[in-house]
Amino acid sequence: MPIKKSVYLFTEEESMYCMNCGTHNADTNRFCLQCGKPLMATPVSLQEPSRGGWIPPGAPATMPRSPQRRFPWLWFISGGLIVVALLCVGGYLLARQWLRLGTNEAVKLMPADTMMMMSLSPGPLQVSRLQNLAPLSGVLGAVMGETGAAPMDLGAQSLDIDFARDIQPWIGLEAVAGIVDTGAGEPALVAAVASRSSRESAAFLKKVRTQMEGSGAVFEEERYSGILVVYKTSGDSSDQLAYAEVNRFVIAATSLDGLHALIDAAQGKQTALPKNSTYQRMMKELSGNRFGYLYADWATIRKMGGSEELDRLAGDMLQAVGAALVLENDGLRLDYVMLVNPDSIPDAWRVAMEMAANPNKVTAALPEDTLVMYSGQKLRLLFDQIADVAGLADVGGESLMTQIERSLGINLEQDLFGWADGEYALALISDPDSEGPLGILQMPANLLLLIETKDDRVAERGMQNIADALTREGGSQFNEEKIGGVTFHTITDPYQATTIGYGLVNHFVVIGTSHQVLREVATAADQSLARDDAFRNFISRLPARNSGYVYMNVELLVDTVYEQMPEYAQKDFDASTRPYLKSVRAIGLANQQPGGKDVQRGSMFLLLARNVDP
């Protein structure tokens, strides 16, 4: 009778070898098929020939191994991981519905002809970065204080509302506010906020109504499409309020017609904004990882508030504007998009949109203490764009360029635009001595204009012609002098209060309004803006291929102005202004280049200081 498996192990085929002749037998045989001797199970020690154990004659050199033991704890770990994954997915889906996290549901309340709208619908990653907004609380508080737009002020009535007690228990993370066309002649301001608890939000609205009625307001109620609507009947047309709750959103408007428009859109009785083709196109262009976004329908705005100024600003060229707000670890980025009508783009704007990206070499020529800077390429394009926007492209049958040429006696195309075919930058440079024209305004900074040229000789001749024209007009002569090892042509008035000079530095025509500014440009090679770590970190957040920069070093600008203040003014500044500015380091933007035929993109970035108490 075979020995039990708990004592002796059998092979994987459940077989035995005869101890007498080594013949292979099934484990069900009691006697060997070859020699007839009784069979016995092979001991474990006989299955390990490597240890010198006995191997039956005719048996394989390596005995098959027995089945290995299983590891039950692997099933527990695998099961635990699956449970955690399901909880995470379920928690995310629950958060989307409960908090309206990243659902973009609020926009479904907005009518298709919404003029302008701002939506907050943050995704999970953006919610985790909400704490980055803490340093801005001082700035936002100052803005609210200056405008009187505190959240708990409705009309002229100040309400006794506590956010933690009255709002936090029900408010979700999605909200929308905008301007809609009610068809009644005047647009209405509307807003919607997600509610996590109808009971809590109803209690909040009741408290608001009670307090307003205590101050003399009169409210009435109605049923509109099955929704209970509360609206204010007292006061003039500029002090109206209507509110309701629909689809788990608390909605409010400055007119009853505006509230009706939101309810109609929510119930499908009026086309909602998500079905607007322009809005759909805009949402495809905007970044999906965002905290919120802004949308403006330029055609609707022009229709409602058409004016000569709006037509001059963009006319038929602009269709819509959008921007996505993205929270980053050390700042806020605004990715903006402009949808344009290719058939209505002025020539100067079309050329600018189709140009290759700016090399941005000019930043290596600017000093590192640049306070404000605007850069681009091809000065003629900037001139034509400004003339278009200002309505000066053709005045009285005579172009702006012709008027300037006639008044100064120069040829702008030959003396300036002909050689100014590279980059340019207009900058404000820190200058504590303030000997330039801004010194008269007690501004510790002066102006600097850099224009790249590919032919220094042509540029020198053109600047000489312009200098001669200025001399004829003003009577003062330009004199040569060495500043920072570079020859400049300067004019200084008799009172030594104003200096204007120009010269050539590394293929850039440099025009400055003080000796200090010209000296900094002449020696900026080792201490240029392009080498400044803060500036390099800043521009890394903007499109790498761009048409130039708009940049403001807020931190340095504030410090520069502060150092020129008398002591009493510094104390007042520290108490009333600095708390609102200390969190902001820099701000700037850049357009992506080249742009598309019907779209222009870009980004604006607000760099915040870290570890600053709000």
URJOQUI-V424563 format. One record per residue. N is the residue number from 1. RES is the residue in one small letter. SS is DSSP state (a for helix, b for strand, c for the rest). PSI is psi in whole degrees, -180 to 180 (NA if undefined). Layout:
N_RES_SS_PSI ; N_RES_SS_PSI
//
This chain:
1_m_c_129 ; 2_p_c_152 ; 3_i_c_148 ; 4_k_c_150 ; 5_k_c_-20 ; 6_s_c_-17 ; 7_v_c_-45 ; 8_y_c_139 ; 9_l_c_141 ; 10_f_c_166 ; 11_t_c_169 ; 12_e_c_-26 ; 13_e_c_8 ; 14_e_c_53 ; 15_s_b_169 ; 16_m_b_158 ; 17_y_b_142 ; 18_c_c_131 ; 19_m_c_-15 ; 20_n_c_-51 ; 21_c_c_-7 ; 22_g_c_10 ; 23_t_c_140 ; 24_h_b_125 ; 25_n_b_150 ; 26_a_b_152 ; 27_d_c_-10 ; 28_t_c_-12 ; 29_n_c_138 ; 30_r_c_-22 ; 31_f_b_148 ; 32_c_c_137 ; 33_l_c_-21 ; 34_q_c_-53 ; 35_c_c_-13 ; 36_g_c_3 ; 37_k_c_153 ; 38_p_b_143 ; 39_l_c_146 ; 40_m_c_145 ; 41_a_c_145 ; 42_t_c_125 ; 43_p_c_159 ; 44_v_a_-41 ; 45_s_a_-26 ; 46_l_a_-8 ; 47_q_a_7 ; 48_e_c_72 ; 49_p_a_-23 ; 50_s_a_-20 ; 51_r_a_10 ; 52_g_c_13 ; 53_g_c_165 ; 54_w_c_137 ; 55_i_c_124 ; 56_p_c_147 ; 57_p_c_136 ; 58_g_c_-3 ; 59_a_c_156 ; 60_p_c_152 ; 61_a_c_-35 ; 62_t_c_122 ; 63_m_c_139 ; 64_p_c_141 ; 65_r_c_154 ; 66_s_c_159 ; 67_p_c_136 ; 68_q_c_157 ; 69_r_c_144 ; 70_r_c_165 ; 71_f_c_94 ; 72_p_a_-28 ; 73_w_a_-22 ; 74_l_a_-36 ; 75_w_a_-37 ; 76_f_a_-43 ; 77_i_a_-47 ; 78_s_a_-45 ; 79_g_a_-39 ; 80_g_a_-42 ; 81_l_a_-40 ; 82_i_a_-42 ; 83_v_a_-45 ; 84_v_a_-43 ; 85_a_a_-43 ; 86_l_a_-39 ; 87_l_a_-41 ; 88_c_a_-48 ; 89_v_a_-45 ; 90_g_a_-40 ; 91_g_a_-39 ; 92_y_a_-46 ; 93_l_a_-38 ; 94_l_a_-41 ; 95_a_a_-38 ; 96_r_a_-40 ; 97_q_a_-38 ; 98_w_a_-46 ; 99_l_c_-5 ; 100_r_c_52 ; 101_l_c_108 ; 102_g_c_22 ; 103_t_c_-25 ; 104_n_c_38 ; 105_e_c_-28 ; 106_a_a_-31 ; 107_v_a_-21 ; 108_k_a_-10 ; 109_l_a_-12 ; 110_m_c_134 ; 111_p_b_159 ; 112_a_c_-28 ; 113_d_c_27 ; 114_t_c_131 ; 115_m_c_-46 ; 116_m_b_142 ; 117_m_b_142 ; 118_m_b_126 ; 119_s_b_140 ; 120_l_b_115 ; 121_s_b_70 ; 122_p_c_144 ; 123_g_c_173 ; 124_p_a_-43 ; 125_l_a_-38 ; 126_q_a_-36 ; 127_v_a_-38 ; 128_s_a_-19 ; 129_r_c_11 ; 130_l_a_-31 ; 131_q_a_-19 ; 132_n_a_-17 ; 133_l_a_-11 ; 134_a_a_-44 ; 135_p_a_-20 ; 136_l_a_-4 ; 137_s_a_-35 ; 138_g_a_-44 ; 139_v_a_-47 ; 140_l_a_-38 ; 141_g_a_-39 ; 142_a_a_-42 ; 143_v_a_-45 ; 144_m_a_-40 ; 145_g_a_-38 ; 146_e_a_-36 ; 147_t_a_-15 ; 148_g_c_15 ; 149_a_c_40 ; 150_a_c_142 ; 151_p_c_-31 ; 152_m_c_17 ; 153_d_b_116 ; 154_l_b_116 ; 155_g_c_-131 ; 156_a_c_11 ; 157_q_b_128 ; 158_s_b_128 ; 159_l_c_148 ; 160_d_c_82 ; 161_i_c_131 ; 162_d_c_126 ; 163_f_a_-49 ; 164_a_a_-35 ; 165_r_a_-40 ; 166_d_a_-23 ; 167_i_a_-45 ; 168_q_c_-35 ; 169_p_c_-18 ; 170_w_c_-20 ; 171_i_b_138 ; 172_g_b_-173 ; 173_l_b_6 ; 174_e_b_138 ; 175_a_b_159 ; 176_v_b_145 ; 177_a_b_145 ; 178_g_b_-176 ; 179_i_b_124 ; 180_v_b_152 ; 181_d_c_114 ; 182_t_c_-10 ; 183_g_c_3 ; 184_a_c_12 ; 185_g_c_-25 ; 186_e_c_129 ; 187_p_c_161 ; 188_a_b_145 ; 189_l_b_130 ; 190_v_b_158 ; 191_a_b_152 ; 192_a_b_138 ; 193_v_b_133 ; 194_a_b_141 ; 195_s_b_129 ; 196_r_c_-15 ; 197_s_c_110 ; 198_s_a_-35 ; 199_r_a_-45 ; 200_e_a_-41 ; 201_s_a_-35 ; 202_a_a_-39 ; 203_a_a_-39 ; 204_f_a_-48 ; 205_l_a_-38 ; 206_k_a_-39 ; 207_k_a_-42 ; 208_v_a_-46 ; 209_r_a_-44 ; 210_t_a_-44 ; 211_q_a_-39 ; 212_m_a_-38 ; 213_e_a_-32 ; 214_g_a_-20 ; 215_s_c_9 ; 216_g_c_-3 ; 217_a_c_149 ; 218_v_c_128 ; 219_f_b_152 ; 220_e_b_165 ; 221_e_b_153 ; 222_e_b_163 ; 223_r_b_117 ; 224_y_b_115 ; 225_s_c_38 ; 226_g_c_2 ; 227_i_b_133 ; 228_l_b_121 ; 229_v_b_132 ; 230_v_b_131 ; 231_y_b_151 ; 232_k_b_131 ; 233_t_c_-16 ; 234_s_c_164 ; 235_g_c_175 ; 236_d_c_-177 ; 237_s_a_-22 ; 238_s_a_-3 ; 239_d_a_49 ; 240_q_c_157 ; 241_l_c_135 ; 242_a_b_141 ; 243_y_b_162 ; 244_a_b_-179 ; 245_e_b_128 ; 246_v_b_135 ; 247_n_c_41 ; 248_r_c_29 ; 249_f_b_134 ; 250_v_b_122 ; 251_i_b_148 ; 252_a_b_155 ; 253_a_b_162 ; 254_t_c_5 ; 255_s_c_156 ; 256_l_a_-37 ; 257_d_a_-37 ; 258_g_a_-40 ; 259_l_a_-39 ; 260_h_a_-39 ; 261_a_a_-39 ; 262_l_a_-43 ; 263_i_a_-42 ; 264_d_a_-41 ; 265_a_a_-40 ; 266_a_a_-34 ; 267_q_c_5 ; 268_g_c_10 ; 269_k_c_-13 ; 270_q_c_143 ; 271_t_c_129 ; 272_a_b_161 ; 273_l_a_-38 ; 274_p_a_-18 ; 275_k_a_0 ; 276_n_c_126 ; 277_s_a_-36 ; 278_t_a_-42 ; 279_y_a_-43 ; 280_q_a_-43 ; 281_r_a_-41 ; 282_m_a_-42 ; 283_m_a_-27 ; 284_k_a_-26 ; 285_e_a_-26 ; 286_l_c_152 ; 287_s_c_137 ; 288_g_c_-30 ; 289_n_c_88 ; 290_r_c_159 ; 291_f_c_-34 ; 292_g_b_179 ; 293_y_b_164 ; 294_l_b_143 ; 295_y_b_134 ; 296_a_b_126 ; 297_d_b_103 ; 298_w_a_-37 ; 299_a_a_-42 ; 300_t_a_-38 ; 301_i_a_-44 ; 302_r_a_-38 ; 303_k_a_-40 ; 304_m_a_-39 ; 305_g_a_42 ; 306_g_c_134 ; 307_s_c_166 ; 308_e_a_-34 ; 309_e_a_-43 ; 310_l_a_-41 ; 311_d_a_-38 ; 312_r_a_-33 ; 313_l_a_-47 ; 314_a_c_-26 ; 315_g_c_-138 ; 316_d_c_-6 ; 317_m_c_-40 ; 318_l_b_132 ; 319_q_b_-48 ; 320_a_b_159 ; 321_v_b_138 ; 322_g_b_158 ; 323_a_b_138 ; 324_a_b_127 ; 325_l_b_122 ; 326_v_b_125 ; 327_l_b_127 ; 328_e_b_174 ; 329_n_c_-28 ; 330_d_c_24 ; 331_g_b_-171 ; 332_l_b_134 ; 333_r_b_135 ; 334_l_b_107 ; 335_d_b_115 ; 336_y_b_154 ; 337_v_b_136 ; 338_m_b_121 ; 339_l_b_126 ; 340_v_b_159 ; 341_n_c_110 ; 342_p_a_-30 ; 343_d_a_-12 ; 344_s_a_9 ; 345_i_c_125 ; 346_p_c_154 ; 347_d_a_-44 ; 348_a_a_-39 ; 349_w_a_-37 ; 350_r_a_-45 ; 351_v_a_-43 ; 352_a_a_-39 ; 353_m_a_-29 ; 354_e_a_-5 ; 355_m_c_156 ; 356_a_c_165 ; 357_a_c_150 ; 358_n_c_130 ; 359_p_c_-21 ; 360_n_c_36 ; 361_k_a_-22 ; 362_v_a_-25 ; 363_t_a_-23 ; 364_a_a_-12 ; 365_a_c_-14 ; 366_l_c_143 ; 367_p_b_155 ; 368_e_c_-18 ; 369_d_c_31 ; 370_t_b_129 ; 371_l_b_-47 ; 372_v_b_142 ; 373_m_b_138 ; 374_y_b_125 ; 375_s_b_161 ; 376_g_b_-160 ; 377_q_b_149 ; 378_k_c_93 ; 379_l_a_-31 ; 380_r_a_-39 ; 381_l_a_-42 ; 382_l_a_-42 ; 383_f_a_-46 ; 384_d_a_-37 ; 385_q_a_-43 ; 386_i_a_-41 ; 387_a_a_-38 ; 388_d_a_-49 ; 389_v_a_-40 ; 390_a_a_-5 ; 391_g_c_27 ; 392_l_c_8 ; 393_a_c_-32 ; 394_d_c_103 ; 395_v_b_117 ; 396_g_c_32 ; 397_g_c_7 ; 398_e_b_128 ; 399_s_c_160 ; 400_l_a_-39 ; 401_m_a_-42 ; 402_t_a_-40 ; 403_q_a_-43 ; 404_i_a_-44 ; 405_e_a_-40 ; 406_r_a_-37 ; 407_s_a_-33 ; 408_l_a_-15 ; 409_g_c_37 ; 410_i_c_168 ; 411_n_c_102 ; 412_l_a_-40 ; 413_e_a_-41 ; 414_q_a_-42 ; 415_d_a_-16 ; 416_l_a_-66 ; 417_f_a_-27 ; 418_g_c_-36 ; 419_w_c_-16 ; 420_a_c_60 ; 421_d_c_8 ; 422_g_c_-145 ; 423_e_b_162 ; 424_y_b_160 ; 425_a_b_132 ; 426_l_b_125 ; 427_a_b_156 ; 428_l_b_121 ; 429_i_b_138 ; 430_s_b_131 ; 431_d_c_90 ; 432_p_c_-30 ; 433_d_c_-30 ; 434_s_c_51 ; 435_e_c_-9 ; 436_g_c_-171 ; 437_p_a_-29 ; 438_l_a_-16 ; 439_g_a_-28 ; 440_i_a_-32 ; 441_l_a_9 ; 442_q_c_37 ; 443_m_c_118 ; 444_p_c_53 ; 445_a_b_162 ; 446_n_b_168 ; 447_l_b_151 ; 448_l_b_131 ; 449_l_b_125 ; 450_l_b_133 ; 451_i_b_121 ; 452_e_b_143 ; 453_t_c_147 ; 454_k_c_-8 ; 455_d_c_101 ; 456_d_a_-38 ; 457_r_a_-44 ; 458_v_a_-40 ; 459_a_a_-41 ; 460_e_a_-41 ; 461_r_a_-43 ; 462_g_a_-43 ; 463_m_a_-33 ; 464_q_a_-41 ; 465_n_a_-42 ; 466_i_a_-40 ; 467_a_a_-41 ; 468_d_a_-38 ; 469_a_a_-41 ; 470_l_a_-35 ; 471_t_a_-42 ; 472_r_a_-38 ; 473_e_a_-42 ; 474_g_a_-22 ; 475_g_c_-14 ; 476_s_c_145 ; 477_q_c_146 ; 478_f_c_138 ; 479_n_b_147 ; 480_e_b_139 ; 481_e_b_152 ; 482_k_b_125 ; 483_i_b_117 ; 484_g_c_29 ; 485_g_c_4 ; 486_v_b_142 ; 487_t_b_123 ; 488_f_b_154 ; 489_h_b_119 ; 490_t_b_154 ; 491_i_b_127 ; 492_t_b_129 ; 493_d_c_163 ; 494_p_c_-26 ; 495_y_c_4 ; 496_q_c_26 ; 497_a_c_-24 ; 498_t_c_131 ; 499_t_b_131 ; 500_i_b_131 ; 501_g_b_160 ; 502_y_b_157 ; 503_g_b_-178 ; 504_l_b_127 ; 505_v_b_111 ; 506_n_c_49 ; 507_h_c_23 ; 508_f_b_128 ; 509_v_b_124 ; 510_v_b_125 ; 511_i_b_120 ; 512_g_b_162 ; 513_t_c_20 ; 514_s_c_157 ; 515_h_a_-40 ; 516_q_a_-43 ; 517_v_a_-45 ; 518_l_a_-39 ; 519_r_a_-41 ; 520_e_a_-37 ; 521_v_a_-41 ; 522_a_a_-25 ; 523_t_c_26 ; 524_a_c_0 ; 525_a_c_-45 ; 526_d_c_-14 ; 527_q_c_53 ; 528_s_b_166 ; 529_l_a_-36 ; 530_a_a_-24 ; 531_r_a_-8 ; 532_d_c_124 ; 533_d_a_-40 ; 534_a_a_-42 ; 535_f_a_-42 ; 536_r_a_-39 ; 537_n_a_-38 ; 538_f_a_-52 ; 539_i_a_-15 ; 540_s_c_-17 ; 541_r_c_-8 ; 542_l_c_163 ; 543_p_c_130 ; 544_a_c_-39 ; 545_r_c_106 ; 546_n_b_175 ; 547_s_c_5 ; 548_g_c_179 ; 549_y_c_149 ; 550_v_b_123 ; 551_y_b_137 ; 552_m_b_120 ; 553_n_c_89 ; 554_v_a_-42 ; 555_e_a_-48 ; 556_l_a_-36 ; 557_l_a_-44 ; 558_v_a_-45 ; 559_d_a_-38 ; 560_t_a_-46 ; 561_v_a_-40 ; 562_y_a_-41 ; 563_e_a_-21 ; 564_q_c_-6 ; 565_m_c_147 ; 566_p_c_165 ; 567_e_a_-41 ; 568_y_a_-35 ; 569_a_a_-34 ; 570_q_a_-41 ; 571_k_a_-42 ; 572_d_a_-39 ; 573_f_a_-44 ; 574_d_a_-33 ; 575_a_a_-37 ; 576_s_a_-21 ; 577_t_c_-46 ; 578_r_a_-38 ; 579_p_a_-26 ; 580_y_a_-12 ; 581_l_a_-15 ; 582_k_c_-19 ; 583_s_c_-13 ; 584_v_b_125 ; 585_r_b_-46 ; 586_a_b_160 ; 587_i_b_145 ; 588_g_b_176 ; 589_l_b_166 ; 590_a_b_138 ; 591_n_b_141 ; 592_q_b_138 ; 593_q_c_138 ; 594_p_c_155 ; 595_g_c_173 ; 596_g_c_177 ; 597_k_c_-30 ; 598_d_c_17 ; 599_v_b_142 ; 600_q_b_129 ; 601_r_b_162 ; 602_g_b_180 ; 603_s_b_146 ; 604_m_b_139 ; 605_f_b_136 ; 606_l_b_110 ; 607_l_b_125 ; 608_l_b_148 ; 609_a_c_141 ; 610_r_c_158 ; 611_n_c_41 ; 612_v_c_126 ; 613_d_c_135 ; 614_p_c_NA
//
